[in-house]
Amino acid sequence: MIIGYVNNIPVFKTKSKALLWAKKYGLNGYHEHVVNRLTGYMGGDTHTESIIAFQGPIAIQPQINTTESYGMTKQSPPPPPSQPVEQQQTVQQSPPPPPSQSSGGGY
């Protein structure tokens, strides 16, 4: 019976189930975890060993900065491309023409 999971790996109620799981993944032994206030057993002598067997070695490798490892200077990433600034165009309207004066009309 599985009582829970740690890193998506099952934690069993019994040592025998943990040992069966370990054998399935090419491991030996078991280690303990407390899940939901219950002590359970996970296959594999260590948790790291269980993670590697279950998820593969890439899941546990630490992140390293290779440029610092080889004594090279670390370069900053290039700045993001600049966004064009919207330019507002001001359109000036000409004043309306003066009212036309016509002769012959009025007074």
Secondary structure, 3 states (H helix, E strand, C coil): CEEEEECCEEEECCHHHHHHHHHHCCCCCEEEEEECCEEEEEECCCHHHHHHHHHCHHHCCCCCCHHHHCCCCCCCCCCCCCCCCCCCCCCCCCCCCCCCCCCCCCC
